[in-house]
Amino acid sequence: MSGFMGVNDPNSQASQTKPTVTQSTASTPVVNTLVVIGLGLIGGSLALALQKAKACRKVVGIARNAEVAQRALERGIADEVFASITEVAAKLGAGDVIFIAVPTLAIRQVLGDIKSCVSPAVTITDGASVKGSVLSDVKAVYGQVPPQVVLGHPIAGSEQSGVEAAKADLYAYHRIILTPTEHTGSGHLALVRAMWQVVNAEVLELDIENHDAILGATSHLPHVIAFSLVDTLAHDSHNEDIFRYAAGGFRDFTRIASSDVVMWRDIMLANKKAVLEAIDLFSGNLAQLRSTIEHGDSEGLTEIFSRAKVARDQFTHLLDERKANLKTKAAFSNNEL
């Protein structure tokens, strides 16, 4: 195999810089070999998390970019990195997991590469934010949904991207949504569920249509708004000091506009129907708010703002409560081991 330098190579920096595991949450590995296609924030973070939990025996990265491959080795994200899945497919079998973490519109090509050489015994899952488009890709490549494919979406991320952004605790106390179909193999589903649970994530299941509608409103729409707001102020405002005097609220609200451009372009196009519906709903409410301001309707503004504040406070409380419960469960599980 003609892969990049691995950590077992005495000349590899990765053999010297691989992070030390300080905590174990798995008495035995959950995954034999984890193959990560796409060594950025999403894929790299899963690799680091499983290694920290001692929950996989080996991590193999797939990356065509030599610099990305080398940096992944240096950071200890992968034990080996190869340019193509074909170089490692023959060694994969039951208990091994392929995690696809590439931009949404690139997934079909990756699935085509996998189908040509990977055994049906290998579990395949993904981290795409849109499930309907990935399901269509699976059907286009395989002709059906094979039992080994378990579609999933980790609800965690950052405005940072790339191999340098990967971190071991990205998924801790966050939700992972799995969207199995009637054809999904129970053994493959159980393996993917266990893989996420061992890194202290909460695993839920949704049907694909519901998933895409919910994420279109709660994740994709906020990114649309943030990108649009920053672009509007940067290019359409005539005030040259617009950013010079912007406060922390603007920074916090627009943080996600620094997210990976290609990834979010693909998400918007892949989930177009749900995103457009969310934009239309928001636009209608924004027009109503504009009218309320225009007419000096103090009571109307107070009502809208109060309603939003109550909803936001309740959301924050639910998040804090859920995170506390997950931490308690994780601590209990660790004490049992």
C-alpha positions as CSV (number, residue, x, y, z in Angstrom):
1,M,0.0,0.0,0.0
2,S,1.3,3.4,-0.9
3,G,-0.1,5.4,2.0
4,F,1.4,8.3,3.9
5,M,3.7,7.9,6.9
6,G,2.2,6.1,9.8
7,V,2.8,6.5,13.5
8,N,4.8,3.2,13.7
9,D,7.4,4.7,11.4
10,P,10.3,5.7,13.7
11,N,10.8,8.8,11.5
12,S,7.2,10.0,12.0
13,Q,6.6,13.0,14.3
14,A,3.3,11.6,15.0
15,S,4.9,8.8,17.0
16,Q,6.3,11.4,19.3
17,T,3.4,13.8,19.5
18,K,0.4,11.5,19.8
19,P,-1.8,12.7,22.7
20,T,-1.6,10.7,25.9
21,V,-4.8,9.0,26.9
22,T,-5.7,10.0,30.4
23,Q,-9.2,8.6,30.8
24,S,-10.8,5.3,29.7
25,T,-14.5,4.9,29.2
26,A,-14.4,1.5,27.4
27,S,-13.2,-1.7,29.0
28,T,-12.7,-3.2,25.6
29,P,-12.7,-1.5,22.2
30,V,-16.1,-0.8,20.7
31,V,-14.6,-0.4,17.1
32,N,-11.8,-2.5,15.7
33,T,-10.6,-0.1,13.0
34,L,-12.1,3.3,12.4
35,V,-11.6,4.6,8.9
36,V,-12.2,8.3,8.6
37,I,-12.8,9.8,5.2
38,G,-12.4,13.5,5.7
39,L,-9.9,14.4,8.4
40,G,-11.4,17.8,9.4
41,L,-13.3,19.0,12.4
42,I,-16.0,16.3,12.3
43,G,-14.0,13.3,11.3
44,G,-10.9,14.2,13.2
45,S,-12.8,14.8,16.4
46,L,-14.5,11.4,16.4
47,A,-11.1,9.8,15.9
48,L,-9.6,11.7,18.8
49,A,-12.6,11.0,21.0
50,L,-12.5,7.2,20.4
51,Q,-8.8,7.1,21.1
52,K,-9.2,9.0,24.3
53,A,-11.9,6.6,25.4
54,K,-9.7,3.6,24.3
55,A,-12.7,2.6,22.3
56,C,-11.0,1.6,19.0
57,R,-7.9,-0.4,18.2
58,K,-6.8,1.6,15.2
59,V,-7.6,4.8,13.2
60,V,-7.0,5.0,9.5
61,G,-7.4,8.3,7.7
62,I,-8.2,8.8,4.1
63,A,-7.0,12.1,2.6
64,R,-5.7,13.1,-0.8
65,N,-4.0,16.2,0.5
66,A,-0.5,15.3,1.7
67,E,-0.3,18.2,4.1
68,V,-3.6,17.3,5.8
69,A,-2.4,13.7,6.0
70,Q,0.9,14.6,7.6
71,R,-0.7,17.0,10.1
72,A,-3.3,14.3,11.0
73,L,-0.4,11.9,11.8
74,E,1.5,14.6,13.8
75,R,-1.6,15.4,15.9
76,G,-2.3,11.7,16.6
77,I,-5.7,11.8,14.8
78,A,-4.8,8.8,12.7
79,D,-2.3,5.9,13.0
80,E,-2.0,5.7,9.2
81,V,-3.3,7.8,6.4
82,F,-3.8,6.7,2.8
83,A,-4.9,8.5,-0.3
84,S,-7.8,6.1,-1.2
85,I,-10.1,3.7,0.5
86,T,-9.0,1.1,-2.0
87,E,-5.6,0.9,-0.3
88,V,-7.1,-0.4,3.0
89,A,-10.4,-2.0,2.0
90,A,-9.1,-5.6,1.8
91,K,-8.1,-5.5,5.5
92,L,-11.6,-4.3,6.7
93,G,-14.3,-6.6,8.0
94,A,-16.9,-7.0,10.7
95,G,-16.5,-4.6,13.7
96,D,-14.8,-2.0,11.5
97,V,-16.5,1.4,10.8
98,I,-16.1,3.8,7.9
99,F,-17.0,7.3,8.9
100,I,-17.7,9.7,6.0
101,A,-17.0,13.3,7.0
102,V,-16.7,15.1,3.7
103,P,-18.9,18.0,2.3
104,T,-22.4,16.8,1.6
105,L,-22.3,17.0,-2.2
106,A,-19.1,15.0,-2.2
107,I,-20.6,12.0,-0.5
108,R,-21.9,10.2,-3.6
109,Q,-18.4,9.9,-5.1
110,V,-17.1,8.6,-1.8
111,L,-19.9,6.0,-1.6
112,G,-19.0,4.9,-5.2
113,D,-15.4,4.4,-4.1
114,I,-16.5,2.4,-1.1
115,K,-19.0,0.2,-3.0
116,S,-16.3,-0.9,-5.4
117,C,-14.0,-2.5,-2.8
118,V,-15.5,-2.7,0.8
119,S,-17.0,-5.8,2.2
120,P,-20.8,-5.8,3.2
121,A,-19.6,-6.8,6.7
122,V,-18.1,-3.3,7.3
123,T,-20.3,-0.7,8.9
124,I,-20.6,2.6,7.0
125,T,-21.9,5.8,8.6
126,D,-21.6,9.5,8.1
127,G,-21.8,12.9,9.7
128,A,-23.7,14.9,7.1
129,S,-26.1,17.6,8.2
130,V,-28.7,16.6,5.6
131,K,-29.9,13.1,5.5
132,G,-32.4,13.1,2.6
133,S,-29.6,13.9,0.0
134,V,-27.3,11.2,1.5
135,L,-30.2,8.7,1.3
136,S,-30.6,9.5,-2.4
137,D,-26.9,9.1,-2.9
138,V,-26.9,5.7,-1.2
139,K,-29.8,4.5,-3.4
140,A,-28.1,5.9,-6.5
141,V,-24.9,4.1,-5.8
142,Y,-26.1,0.8,-4.4
143,G,-29.6,0.6,-6.0
144,Q,-31.0,0.2,-2.5
145,V,-30.1,0.9,1.1
146,P,-27.7,-1.9,2.1
147,P,-27.9,-3.1,5.8
148,Q,-24.3,-1.9,6.4
149,V,-25.3,1.8,5.9
150,V,-26.3,3.7,9.0
151,L,-27.0,7.4,8.3
152,G,-26.2,9.8,11.2
153,H,-25.7,13.4,12.1
154,P,-23.7,14.6,15.1
155,I,-25.3,17.8,16.4
156,A,-22.0,19.4,17.3
157,G,-19.5,21.6,15.6
158,S,-17.6,24.9,15.5
159,E,-17.1,27.8,13.2
160,Q,-13.5,26.5,12.9
161,S,-12.7,23.8,10.3
162,G,-10.0,21.6,9.1
163,V,-7.6,19.1,10.7
164,E,-6.3,21.7,13.1
165,A,-9.8,22.2,14.5
166,A,-10.4,18.6,15.6
167,K,-10.7,18.0,19.4
168,A,-11.4,15.0,21.5
169,D,-14.3,16.5,23.5
170,L,-16.3,17.9,20.6
171,Y,-19.1,15.4,20.9
172,A,-19.2,15.0,24.7
173,Y,-22.8,15.7,26.0
174,H,-24.0,16.5,22.5
175,R,-26.8,14.8,20.6
176,I,-26.2,12.4,17.7
177,I,-29.2,11.8,15.5
178,L,-29.3,8.5,13.7
179,T,-31.8,8.0,10.8
180,P,-32.0,4.3,10.1
181,T,-34.3,2.9,7.4
182,E,-36.2,-0.3,7.4
183,H,-33.3,-1.9,5.6
184,T,-30.6,-0.9,8.2
185,G,-29.0,-3.9,9.8
186,S,-29.6,-4.1,13.5
187,G,-26.0,-5.1,14.2
188,H,-24.6,-2.2,12.2
189,L,-27.0,0.2,14.0
190,A,-26.0,-1.1,17.4
191,L,-22.3,-0.7,16.6
192,V,-22.8,3.0,15.5
193,R,-24.9,3.7,18.5
194,A,-22.3,2.2,20.8
195,M,-19.5,4.1,19.1
196,W,-21.2,7.4,19.8
197,Q,-22.3,6.5,23.3
198,V,-18.8,5.6,24.4
199,V,-17.6,9.2,23.6
200,N,-20.4,10.4,26.0
201,A,-22.8,11.6,23.3
202,E,-26.6,11.2,23.6
203,V,-27.9,9.1,20.7
204,L,-31.4,9.7,19.3
205,E,-33.3,8.5,16.3
206,L,-35.5,10.5,13.8
207,D,-37.0,9.8,10.5
208,I,-35.1,11.5,7.7
209,E,-37.8,14.0,6.6
210,N,-38.3,15.2,10.2
211,H,-34.6,15.5,10.7
212,D,-34.1,17.6,7.6
213,A,-37.0,19.9,8.5
214,I,-35.9,20.4,12.1
215,L,-32.2,21.0,11.1
216,G,-33.3,23.3,8.3
217,A,-35.0,25.6,10.9
218,T,-32.6,25.3,13.9
219,S,-29.2,25.0,12.2
220,H,-29.3,25.9,8.5
221,L,-31.5,29.0,8.9
222,P,-29.3,30.5,11.6
223,H,-26.3,30.1,9.2
224,V,-28.2,31.7,6.4
225,I,-29.1,34.7,8.6
226,A,-25.5,35.0,9.9
227,F,-23.9,34.8,6.5
228,S,-26.4,37.2,5.0
229,L,-26.1,39.7,7.9
230,V,-22.3,39.9,7.7
231,D,-22.4,40.1,3.9
232,T,-25.0,42.9,4.0
233,L,-23.0,45.0,6.4
234,A,-19.7,44.3,4.7
235,H,-20.8,45.0,1.2
236,D,-24.0,46.9,1.2
237,S,-23.6,49.3,4.1
238,H,-22.2,52.8,3.3
239,N,-20.8,53.2,6.8
240,E,-17.1,52.4,6.8
241,D,-17.0,52.2,10.5
242,I,-19.7,49.4,10.7
243,F,-17.4,46.8,12.1
244,R,-15.0,49.1,14.0
245,Y,-17.6,49.8,16.7
246,A,-19.4,46.5,16.6
247,A,-19.8,45.0,20.1
248,G,-19.6,41.5,21.6
249,G,-23.3,40.8,20.8
250,F,-22.5,41.2,17.1
251,R,-19.5,38.9,17.4
252,D,-21.5,36.2,19.2
253,F,-24.5,36.4,16.9
254,T,-22.3,36.2,13.7
255,R,-19.7,33.7,14.9
256,I,-21.1,31.0,12.7
257,A,-20.5,33.1,9.6
258,S,-16.9,32.1,9.9
259,S,-17.9,28.4,9.3
260,D,-16.5,26.4,6.4
261,V,-17.9,27.9,3.2
262,V,-17.9,24.8,1.0
263,M,-19.6,22.6,3.7
264,W,-22.4,25.2,4.2
265,R,-22.9,25.8,0.5
266,D,-23.5,22.0,0.1
267,I,-25.8,21.9,3.0
268,M,-28.0,24.7,1.7
269,L,-28.3,23.1,-1.7
270,A,-28.8,19.6,-0.4
271,N,-31.6,20.7,2.0
272,K,-33.0,23.4,-0.3
273,K,-36.7,22.7,0.3
274,A,-36.5,22.8,4.1
275,V,-34.2,25.8,4.1
276,L,-36.4,27.8,1.8
277,E,-39.4,27.0,3.9
278,A,-37.5,28.2,7.0
279,I,-36.4,31.4,5.2
280,D,-40.0,32.1,4.1
281,L,-41.3,31.7,7.7
282,F,-38.6,33.9,9.1
283,S,-39.0,36.5,6.4
284,G,-42.7,36.7,7.2
285,N,-42.1,37.2,10.9
286,L,-39.3,39.7,10.2
287,A,-41.7,41.7,8.0
288,Q,-44.2,41.7,10.9
289,L,-41.6,42.9,13.3
290,R,-40.6,45.7,10.9
291,S,-44.2,46.8,10.7
292,T,-44.5,46.8,14.5
293,I,-41.4,49.1,14.7
294,E,-42.6,51.3,11.9
295,H,-45.9,51.9,13.6
296,G,-44.3,52.6,17.0
297,D,-46.2,49.7,18.5
298,S,-44.6,49.6,21.9
299,E,-47.0,46.9,23.2
300,G,-46.4,44.8,20.1
301,L,-42.7,45.0,20.4
302,T,-42.8,44.1,24.1
303,E,-45.0,41.1,23.4
304,I,-42.7,39.8,20.6
305,F,-39.5,40.3,22.6
306,S,-41.0,38.8,25.8
307,R,-42.2,35.8,23.9
308,A,-38.8,35.2,22.4
309,K,-37.0,35.7,25.7
310,V,-39.2,33.2,27.5
311,A,-38.7,30.6,24.7
312,R,-34.9,31.2,24.7
313,D,-34.6,30.9,28.5
314,Q,-36.6,27.7,28.4
315,F,-34.3,26.3,25.7
316,T,-31.2,27.2,27.7
317,H,-32.7,25.5,30.8
318,L,-33.4,22.4,28.8
319,L,-29.9,22.3,27.4
320,D,-28.3,22.8,30.9
321,E,-30.5,20.1,32.4
322,R,-29.8,17.6,29.6
323,K,-26.0,18.2,29.8
324,A,-26.1,17.7,33.6
325,N,-28.0,14.4,33.2
326,L,-25.6,13.2,30.5
327,K,-22.6,14.0,32.8
328,T,-24.2,12.1,35.6
329,K,-24.8,9.0,33.4
330,A,-21.2,9.2,32.1
331,A,-19.8,9.4,35.6
332,F,-21.9,6.4,36.7
333,S,-20.8,4.4,33.7
334,N,-17.2,5.1,34.3
335,N,-17.5,4.1,38.0
336,E,-19.0,0.8,36.9
337,L,-16.0,-0.1,34.7
